């Protein structure tokens, strides 16, 4: 990894471009404004899409920060508080007030232990000029919007709140460093909070007296204590295709981007178009607070997208404690003693409208990283095996200062050679696979997410040592011995060790591992931390491979309309595989009831409802709700005639075994549909909907019928209910699931809050890129914005994409508003 901070400051403005070799016949973007006045032009076309233009990176980010604040200021304001460990100060100790869940305390002490703010303060000056200019400009734009409008007149969701305040470049960098830990250390905040040596209490105390706070008792414990993180906990997913010259009708590159992210919270995508004339011209979407860079998008020459990777980004180390130190504060590495460090932190905690207490807490850190504990699985003290142990977590994404430079490098790339240089130099793609295609039709896949580089000895332990292998299978994260330095990783895996593939037909991913990026060229021989090989593929992955074949038209090559059709389809892979056999089994059973939990269930009406199903999940599809509920039951205990074979991964398992168990599963599914208050023959549009929340977090009552399959039945363009936390404290409503399903009796169906979000199809032509896209939950989270529901309403009527206005003449012809902003920073 190249650390730009090692270069003298006077050179940093050009080091990014020279290091990447991006020195073609075009002007390199200037980092900082040179006259002390930031200026940007913001034009908005249909659906509020902002086209931001400036003459340097700082001013460009100034415009981006301003436009983002117009649309989503409450989201970023919430995140700044979150990662700066200030939630307790404004919201009290509990996420649910009075519940004793301690979630705000866990957040604040956890991120203090991870040292996000400290890293930002100490590392900012060593970053590239480009990164510092973007951070500075974005914060200035956000702050100008806050001044222009006034905190009392912004989005009513957070208007007038004391936690909405001006931000700094350090605040933004703190947030970015926290975002990098989203799929790693952030999942262990509770385990960091409760980690304490044997005999010591983990509970915080009043800073001035050392006593327990009056609103907590010594026997209270965080409600999430037993929930260790796993790879699937985030629930994120995506589809990505990069189609090369041999897979497209015009012999140039094409891209399909289909991230499946939450509709609310800190992972909402936001569309933007960023231009520095003669230097940079990039369009796409970004998550909250990414300063002046596009996360999934395209420029004149390359297009890229990401999917959530199966790779691991941290290692938990089992420390062998020194038996001669009964306090449990000394551990052994290579026979030498090392001390666990105790650090004391103080935070302010709101306990009443005008009352704030200072709360102190001791937290603990080893040379591997923060100590983590769980009473059963990660004990600090005596283990169930009789050992004297403790555990620390080491994160490959800790202090990842490459985030901004990575996506800026992609935005400036002119061909696949440039793209590869970006991944060789930076480790900023924190938890994603990447699919890239250039205008020449070269398609490239890489899992360049930040993965620990293990030694051969550590790799061997994970694959052959029974203890570590079984723990990994059980917990879905890696534990390694911490008593020998040979198991300690020194940093992230370099470019040459990452799974990657260059093709002229296609590369793709739908959240299975790198292994079958292209079945004609299986990838093997990389670290086990990147994910499995020879494993069964999800229905969605199999549907993606099927679409690559049968959606391409008679010639097997995609046009842009064919690519859009593949992206927007509502097919069900599982339905296509088993519906006919399931109906035959259902009919063969006649009117004989099936016994479920001792009760007879008549399948007659269910069989008829399934016979009405067209095999797709459109709003007018009847019987699809019942099939989805059957899919949930079938997934728990699949009944196949032919089992999975690694030699035929996209066709096995197959052939339904029409036994009595299958009929029991159908009978159970009937019960779920009826328990939700639905007819078995209901259309999907009557059961599946999108509904926004009111300002206080209650249901708005305005429901938008929604097409789309779910992951469970093998959809591609998928949508799902989402009741997990969305990363913010902003009010939202959820409808609880019926146990064992994702259908809700309270909702009388499926309340969709997760799934296809920023959808994009890009085709390179002789005249440059032509692209269409859609943001299903609309551009703005502000209920008073004209861009709050416009795309949502349109997509509800019919799944579709819309033109992305990339060419200047197209932007000028469709501009609906224009704003020029200016700020004197002298």
N, C-alpha and C positions, 0 to 999 in steps of 0.2 A: 504494500500500500504506500502510495506517495503522500507524504505529509507536507502540504504546501507551507506550513508554518516554519519549516526548516530553512526556507529561503529568506534572504534579506527583504525587509518590507518593501523597499523600493522596486523590487522585481516582481512582487506578487501579482500585480495587475496583469502581467503577461504570462506568468508561470503556468496557469491553468491551460491556456491554449497551447503553449510550447510543449508542455508535458504530454498532452494528448496528441500532439502533432496536427492539430486542427489549424493548418496554416494555408488553406486554399486561397483562391483568388477572390476574397471578400474581406471586408473590413471587420476586424475583431471588435466586439462590443467593449466600450469603455466602462470601467467599473463604477467609479465615483463621479458625481457631478463636479464640474470644475469651476462653476461661477457662484456657488453658494445658494442657488435657487433651484429647487426641485420643481419640474414641470411635467405634466402628463396629460394626455388626451384620452378620454374614455367615451367611446361610442357604443351604444347598445343596439343590437338588432333584435329580431323576433325572440320572444321568450326571455328577454333580458340578458342575452349573451353579450358580455363585455369584450370589446376590442380595444386593447390598451396600447398606446404608442408613446414612446419617449426616446431620448437620444443617448441614454446610458442606463446601466443596470439599476443604479440606485433610484433614478426617477421612474424607471419601469416598475420596480417593486413598489414605489410610492403610489403609483396608479393602481396596482393590483391590490395593495392593502386597503386603499380607499374603497374600491369597488367591492371587495369581499366584505368589508364592514357594512356597506350599504345593504348587503343581502343577508349576512349571517353573523352579525357582530356578537350576539349572545353566546354562540357556540365557542368562539375563540376566547371571549372574556372568561367563560367558565373554565376553559382549558388552562389559561394562564394561572388562575387561582389554584387549579388542581395540581399542576406540576411544580408550583412554587410553594407547596405545602401550606396553603392558607384556607383550606376548606373549613376547618374547625373554627377559624376566626370568624367566619361569616355565617356558617350554617350550624354550628354546634357540633358535638362529638359524634352524633349518630346520623347516618344517611336517612333513616326513617326516624324522625324526632321522637325521643322518649322510648325507643325500642331497645336500647342497650346494645345495638349491633356494632357500635364503635367504628363504623366504616370510615368516617371522616378522620378519626384519629389514626386509623390504620393507613389511610392514604398519606396523611401529612408526615407521620414519623417514618413511614416506608420510603417515601421519596427523599426525605432528609438523609436517611441511611444510604440511599443510592447516590447521593451527592450530586444531583442534577444541577442545582443552582451553582454550587461550587465549581463544577466542571465548566459550566458556561462562563462564569466570571473569569476563571483562569485560562480558558482556552480560546476565547473570542479573538484576542489580538493575534493569535498564531494562525488563524484561518486565512484562506485566500482573500485577496481584495474582492473578488467576485462575490464570495459568500458574505463577507462583512457588508458590502454595499447593498446586497439584497435584503439582509436582515435589517439594516438601518433604514432603508427606503420603505420597506413594508410597515415597520413600526410607525414611521412618520405619516404614512398614508392612513393607517388605522386611527392614529391620534388626531389627524386633521378632520377626519369625518366626525369623530367624537366632539371636537370643538365646534365644527360647523353646525351640527344638529343639536348638540346638547344632550347630556345623559338622560334628561327627562323626556326626550322626544324621539329616542331611538326605538327599536323593536320593543313593543310593550311587554314582551316576555321577560325582559330584564331592565326595562326603563326605570331610572331612578335608583337602581340598586347600588349600594356602596362598593360592591365588588367589581363593578364596571368602571375601570380607571384607565388612564393613559398607560401605554406599555413601552418597553424599551427593547433594544436589540438583544440584551441579555435575557429578558423575559421570553422572547421568541426562540432563542437558542435553547433555553431551558426546556421549553415545550418540545422542540425538535428532538432533543436528547431523550426526553421521556417517551416520545412517540416511538423512538428506536427500540425501546424495551417492551413494547406492547405485547409481543409474542414470547417474551422470556421473563425477565425479572419482575415485570409488573404483575405477573400472575402469582408471585410469591409474597405479595405485600403482607398478607395475614401471617404467613409463616415467619417473615422477618419480625413482625410486631410481637409475636408470642415467644420468640427465641430468648431464652434466659438460662444461665448456668443452673446446675442441680441445686435445688433448695431455694432458689431466688425467684421472686415474683416478677412477672413481665408487666404488671399493671403500672401505669403512670402515676405520678404523685403531684400534689400541689407544689409549685416551684418555691413558694415562700415559706412553706411549713413542713414539707416532706410527708404530709398526710394524704390519705386517699381523698379524692374529690368527693364532695357530698352527693353527687348524682351518680356515683358508681359504687358497686359493692365488690368485695374481694372475690366473690365466687361467680361474677359475671364473666362471660367469655364470648369472643366474637362468634357470631352465628355461622360464619363461613369457614370455621376452623377445619372442619373435616373435609373440605372440598379442595383437594390438591389440584393444581392445574394440569391440563393435558392438551395435546395438540388440537383436539377438536373443540376446546372450550370457547374459543372465539367465535366459532361457527361461520367463519368467513369462507367464501368460495368464489370461483371465477372460471370463465372459459376464455382461452386466448388462442387465436390462430395467426400464424404468419405464413402466407401463401407465396411461394416462389414462382419463377417464370414458367415452370413446367406445369403449374396448377392453375394458371390464370389465362383467360381468353386472349388478353392483349400482350402476354409475355412479360408483363411488369409485375411489381409487387403489390400485394393486397394484404390488409390486416382486418381481423375481427377482434374487437375488444368487448368483453362482457363481464365486468366485475360484479359479484353478488355481495353487496354491502348493506348495512343497516340504513333505513330510511330516515332515521333521526340520529342525533348525537354527533360525536367528534369525527366519525368516519363518513359523513356525507360528502360526496363529491361536489365540486363546483366548477362550472365551465369557465374557461377564459382563453383569450387569444392575445399573445404578447408579441409586440413588434418593436424592434430597433431598426429603422430603415437601413438596408445594406449589410446588416450584421446578424439579425435574429428574427425569425418569423415562425412561431410555434403555436399550435392550437391544441386544446384537449381539456382535461379536467384534473383537478388537484384536490387533495384533502385539506381540511382546515389548517390555515396558518403556514402552509408551505410557501415561503416568501419568493414570489416571482418566478417560480418554476412549475412546469407541467409534469404530472406524474404519469398519466396515460395520454398519449397524443401523437402528433406528427408535425413535421416541418415540410419543406419543399422536397426533401430527399429521403427521409427515413420516417417510419412509423413504428411505435412500440406499445406493448401492453404487458400487464403483469397478472399472475395468478398466485394465490396463496400456496406456499411451498410446503412439502412434507419434511423439510430439513429441520434440524434442531439447532438452536442458537445459544445454548448454555449447557453447562455441566454442573451437576450437584456433586460435591466431593464429600466422601465419608472420611472424617478426620478421626484418627486413632489418638484418643486422649492419653496423656501421660498418667499412668497409674499412681505415680508418686505425688500428683497434685490433685487431691480430692475435690478442689473447687471446680474442676472441669475447664479451666482457663488455659491449659497448656496442651499442645498437641505435638505429635512427632512426624517429621518429614525426613526421610533418609537417615533416621536415627537421631536427628538433631531436634532440640526443643524449640518450639515457636509459641509465642503468646497470642491469645485472642485479645483484641483490643476492645475496651469498653469506651463507648462514646455517649456523652450525655447531650440531649437536645431539649430545647424548650420551644413550645408553641403556644399561641394564644387560642383560647377556646371560649366561644360564646355560650353562655349558660342562661342568659335572659336578654331581653331587648337592649338593656343598657349595662350589662354585666359581662365582663370578660375575665377569665382566670388564666394565669400563666401555668402551664402544665409541663412537667419535666419527665423525661423517660430515658432510661439507659438502653442502648442498643449495641450490638456486638458485631465485630468484623474480624475476619481472619485474612491471611494473605490471599486466599482464594476469592474473597468477597464477603458480603453480608452473611451472617449466620442465619439459618432457617431451621424451624422446628415443627414437628407434628408429633403428638404424644404416642402414636402407634407406629408410624412409618419412619419418621425422622426424629428420633428422640435425642435429647441432649443429656447424656448420662448412660445408664445401663440399657443395652439393647435387649431384645427378646432372645438373641443368640448368646447373651452373656458378655458381650463386648462393652467397652467403655468408650463411647463414640459421640460425635457431634457432626453437624453438616454445614457446609458453606456453599454458596452458589456463585459461580463464575460465569460472566456474561460476555459473549463475543461482541455484543453491540454496545457495551459500556463505553461511554465517551466517544461515540461514533460521530466524528466531525465531517464525514464525507457525504452526508445526505444531500446537501444543496449542490455541491460540485458534481455529484453523479448525475442528477437530473438536468443540471445546466449543460453538462457535457453531452448528454443525449440530445438536448434541444439544439445544440450547435453542430451535431454530427452531419456530415455530408454523404457518407457512404458506410458500408459495413466495416471497412477498415477503421474508420473513426470510432464506430460503436465498440469494436473489440478493444480499442485503446482505452475507452472509458472504463470498461470492466477490468482491464488490467491494472489501472491506476487507482481505482476507488472501490470502497466497500460500502456504498451508501444504500444499496437495495436491501433493506434490512430483513425482510421475511418473504421475499417474492421470487418466483420464477419470472423470467423475462422472455418474451417473444418479440423479435425485431425483423422488419423487412425493409429493404431499400428499393429505390425506384428501378434499379436494374433487375430486381427479382431474386436477390439473394436472401434467403430466410435463415434466421439464426435463433437458436434457443440456448439459454444458459440459466442455471440456478446459481446466481452469484449472490444469493442471500448470505448474510454474515454467519458463517458456520465455523465452529472451533476446528483448528487444525490439530488432529490427534496424532500422537506418535504411533508407530507400528505396534508397540507394546499395548497401548490403550485400545487400538482397534482390535487386537487379538483378544484382549480381556472381554470386550463387549460381545464378541462373536463366539467365543469358546468357553469362557468361564461361566459355569452354571449360575452362580450367584448374581453376577452383574447382568447377564443376559436375561434371566427371569425377572429381575427388578425392572429392567427396561420394558419388557413385554407387559408387565403388570401396571406400571405407572405411566407408560408412554413418554417418559423422559429418561435421560441417562444419569446414572450414579456411577462414579468411579472411585477407586481408593485414593485417598489423599495423603497416604503415608509414604509415598514414593514420588519423587519429582518427575519420573518418567511418564507418569499419567497426566501431568499438568500441561494444558495447552498454553502456548505463548501468545497466540493471536488467531485471527481468522484465516481460513484456508485461502491460498492464493489462486489466482485465475487459472493456472494450468492444472490445478487439482479439482476444479469445479466440473460437474457434468455439463456438457455443451454439445451442440450439434449444428452443423451448417448443411442446409439442403437447398435444392432447387425446386422441390415440389412443395413440401410443407413441414412445419414444426407446429406442435400444438400442446396444450395442457388443459386439463379440467380438474386439477387438484389431486390427481394421483401422482405418483413419483415420476421422476425424470425418465425412468426405465423405457417407457414406450412413447417417448416424444414423437418418434416416427417409427412404426412397427418394422419398416424395412431396415432400420439401423438401430437396434436396441442398444442402449447405453449401459455399460457395466464398468466395474473396476474403480469406483470412487468410494469415498468414505461412507461407512454405514450410517453416519449422521445425516446424510442427504436423503435417506428414505429407503424403502424396500425395493427389491427386484423380485421377479417371478411371483408377484402377488396378484390376487384377484382384483379386477378393475370395477369401479363403481358403474352403476347404470348410466350415469351422466357421461362418464368417459367413453363408454361403449356407444352411447348415442352420438357423441361428438365424432367418433370414428365412422359411424354409419353415415352421418351427415356429410362428412368429407367426401364420401363416395356417391351417395344417391341424391345429394342436393346440388351437385355441380353441373347438371344438365347432360345432354346427350354426348358431349365431347369430353366429359370428365374435367373440364376447366371452368373456373368460376368467372362469371360476370358480376358486376356490382349488384344488380337486382337479385341474382341467385345467392350472393353472400348475405344480403339483407334478409332474404327469406329463410335461410338457414339460422340466422341469429334470432329471428322473431318467432320461430316455430313453437308450437305447443304440443308436440308429440310426447308420447310416453314409451320409453324403451321397454319397460316391464310389460306394459299393456300389449305392445306389438309381439312380445315373446310368448305370452301365456293366455291372453284373453280367450282365444278360441278354445283352448284346452280347458280353461276354467269354466267356460259356459257349458262345454260338453259334460264335465263332471257334475256341474250344477243340475243339468237336465237329467242326467242319469240317476240322480238321487230322488227324482220324482217329488212327491209331496211328503216324503218321510222326514219328520223333524230331526234336527241335529241337536244333540245334548251339549250345552255349554254351561259349566258351573252348576250342573244338576238341573238346569232348566231347558225345556225343549224350545227350539227356534225353528220356525217355518221359513225355508229358503225361497219359497215360490216368488214372493214379491221381489226379493233381491236378485234372483235369476233374471226376472223380467227387466229390472232396472239396468242390469249389466248388459242385457241384449240391446238396450237402447243406446249404449255408449258408442260414440264414433271413434274412440281410441285417442282422442286429443282432449286437451284441457282448455277449451274455449268457453266463453261466457254462456253460450247456448248448448254446451255439451251436457246431456243427461246421463246419469249413472257414473260420471267421473268421480263424484264425491265418495261414492261407495267403493270404487276401485282404489282410491287413495287410502281409505281406511283399511281395506284389505292389504294393501302394500305394506302398511305399518305392521300388521300382524305377520305377514309373510316374511318380512325382513328379519324378524326375531327368530324364526325357525323355518328357513327356506326348504321347500320340498322339490328337489330336482331329481330327474332320472340320470342326467349326466353331470358329474361334478366338475369342479374347476380343474383345468389343465394349463400349466404355464406355457405349453407348446401351442395353445389355442386360446389366448387370454381374452380375445374380443368376441368369442362365440361360446365360451363356457363360463359358468354352468348354463345348461339349457334343458329344455323339455320338461314341462311340469309333470310331476308325479301326482295324478289325480286321486289321492288317497283321502281317507276320512279326515286327516289332520287339516287338509286344505279346506274341506267343508266347514270344519270347526272355525278356521280362521275367517272364512266368509261370514259365518254366523256371528262371530264376535264383531266384525266390521259393521254388520247390520245394526247391532246393538249400539255402537258408537254413533252412527248417523242418527238413529232415532233418539238417543240420549241428548244429542245436541239440538233436538227440536226440529229436525229436517226430514222431509220426505225422501225416500230412497230414489225417487225419480227427479229430484230437484235439479235444476241446472246449476252449473258451477257459478254462474254470475249471480245467482241468488244466495250462494253460500260463501263466496270468496270476494273480499272487498278491501279497499284501502280507506282508512278513516283517520283524519288528523285530530289532534287534541286541542282543547280550548286552552286559554291562558293558565287556568288553574290545574290543568292536567286531566280534565274529565273528557269523555268522548264528545266530539262535536255533533254527532248524529247525522252528519253528511257522509254517506257511504258511496264509494265509487266501485261499481262492479269491475272485476279484474280477470282477464285471461292469464293463463300461465300454469305450467306444470310445476311440481315440486321435485326436489332431489330424490325423495323416497320412491317415486314411481318412475324415475329415469327421465326427468325433464332435462332440457338443455338451458333454455331461457327461463330460469327458475325463480319462483317467489315462495316465501315461507312466512308464517307467523314468527315473531321474535319477542320473547318476554324477558330476555336477559338484559342486564344494565347496558345502556348505550354509551357509557363513558362520560356522561355529563350528569349534572343534577337538575337539568331543565325539566319542568313538569311534562309528563306524558302518561297516557293511559295504556293499560294492557288488559287483555282478557285472558284469564287463566285457562290452561288446557284441561281437558278431561285426562285423568291419569292414563298413561300408556298411548297417548295420541297427541296431535297438535290441533285437534278440533276443539272448539270452545262452546259449551252450552250457554254461557253468558253472552257470547257474541252471536250465537246461532250460526256458527260457521268458522271461517278462517279470516282473522284480522291480519292482513299482510303488512309487515313492517320491515321486511328484509328481502333482498333478492336483486335482480337486475337493476342497476342504478344508472351509471354512465355507460350507455351502449354506443358503439361506434364502429362503422365500416368505412375503410379507406381504400381507395384504388388509385395507384399512380398511373398517369396517362402521359402522352406526349406533351400535353399542356399543363403538366403538374398534377398535384393531388386533387382528387375529387372525393369528398367525404360527406357522410351523413351520420347523425347521432341523435341521442335523446337522453334526457335526464328525467327518469320516471317520477321522482318526487319533487321536481321543479327546482328552479335555481335558488330560491330564497326560502329561509325558514321563518321569515317575518310575516305574520298573518295579515299585516297591512300592506304588504308589497303586491303589486300587480303580477309578480312572478312567483307567487306563493303556491298556486294550484293550477296554473295555466297548462303546463305540460302533463300534469297528473290527470286533469279532466280529459285532455285530448287522447292520452294513451288508454284511458278507461274505455273510450268509445271504440278504439281499434288499435291494437299494437302496431306501432309504426316507428320510423325514423324520420328525421327532418334534415334539410340541407344545412351543412355547416359552412358559414360564409367566410371563406378563407381568402379569396382574391379581393383586391382593393375595390374593383368596380362593383363587385357583388355586395361588399360591405356598404359602400356609398349608396347603392340603390335601395338598401333595406334598413338604413339607419333610422331608428325611432327616437333616439335622444342622443345628445352630445354634451359632454361636460369637460371643461379644461380646468385643471386644478394646479395650484401654484403655492409653494411654501419657501419662504426665505429662511435658510438654516444658518445664516451667518451669526 
